Amino acid sequence: MPTVTAQGKTIQCEAGANLRRVLLAHGVDLYNGQAALINCRGIGTCGTCAVEIEGEISAANWKDKTRRSLPPHDPARNLRLACQTRVLGDITVTKYDGFWGQGMQPVWSAE
């Protein structure tokens, strides 16, 4: 079973599990500020669940690529939408500031 490390928590999940669902089910603060209330609930259109991930995950699908190609995101940046990402192996997750998680300062990291 893969291990997800985020916001000081270590979580085991099934291979192929949706990262957004795993994080929210374990009380990880995935959204910054009002994005917790105003988000697309996992359909991949808002971009507020953007996180940096190290480890084995699914390839970015068209929803993830498309949303991250639009401002305020930068497609060259190493971020992914948690709602469109499948956990395939052990990963660590970092969340950045900014409404969409597009900032440069970490809000929380794996530790």
C-alpha angles and dihedrals in degrees: 000000000000120000122224115201114195137145091358093307128115112208130182119212141167118275107263094028118150108255095216092054093046093051096045093045089058098047099256112157097238097165129062118227116312091001085085087069101030109050136114094253094238106315093116101243107106104048095213094124093063113144139164113247131193117192140036115337138147121279115268111269125215094268092054094045094045097049093045090051090064127077136301085030123073116216090211091062120096097244132123135192107251090210092061098041128096120205110233101165141353112322142177121213132205126189121206132205126261127080091276095036088253096126128108101235117083114239089190137345136197094283 
